């Protein structure tokens, strides 16, 4: 209960909470997040230059968003706009699915733009783990130059997992 903006019965910090705070400060995790986040953004921007499917890379620290481009007007015209509609809703999900199913890398898409996936590694992520993510994303993008190949690859991966069960 609040009285005069003061909590009458404050919850004490638990030993686990204190231990977590000690680790954060002893290992300087905020600084590591800043340095590793800058590295991740720098390397993702190199992939952006390499792959036209990547529209934008943005973020701060270790919270990074990757936005994907819509198919070109030729693909849109050839499919009477279907490629654009599907790509608008599912491209980020397809990339996230490929990263999860083939490389066991968990990402998230955003609710306000399904063409953006979020990378949110833990504060203690290592450079080696970031390189694993970058290599996996590079492989996914190299193998799939556009929406249709990404969709086909996702369907193939899904079928393989169903057959294994």
Residue, then its C-alpha position, 0 to 999 in steps of 0.5 A: x500500500x502506498x502512503x505519501x508515495x512511500x511503500x509501507x512494506x518494501x520487498x527486500x532484495x533477495x540473495x539471488x537479486x543481489x548476486x545478479x547485480x554483483x555479476x552485472x557490475x563485476x563483469x561490466x556487462x553494460x560495457x560488453x553489451x555496448x561493444x558487442x552490439x557495435x560489433x554486431x551492427x557493423x557486421x550486419x551492415x556488411x551483410x546489408x551491403x552484400x544482400x539486397x534482401x536486407x533493407x535496414x539494420x538498426x539498434x542499440x547495444x545488443x537489441x538489434x532489428x533487421x528489416x527486409x526489402x519487398x520483392x522488386x516490381x517485376x516479382x510483384x507484377x508477375x504474381x499480380x501483387x501476391x508476392x508483395x502481399x505475402x512478403x509484407x506479412x511473412x518474409x521476416x517470419x520465414x528468415x526467423x524460421x530458417x535461423x531457428x530450424x536450421x541453426x537453432x538461433x531464436x529471433x523474434x519478429x515485431x508486431x508493428x512490422x512483420x518484415x523486421x526481426x529482432x536479435x536480442x542476445x543475452x548480455x553475456x553473449x560472446x563474440x564467437x556466438x555472435x559470429x555463429x549468428x552472423x554466419x548463419x544469417x549469411x548462409x540463409x541469405x546466400x541460399x535465398x535471394x528473394x521471397x519465393x526461394x525463402x518460402x520454398x526453403x522454409x517449406x522444405x525445412x518444415x517437411x523434413x521436420x514432419x517426416x522425422x516425427 
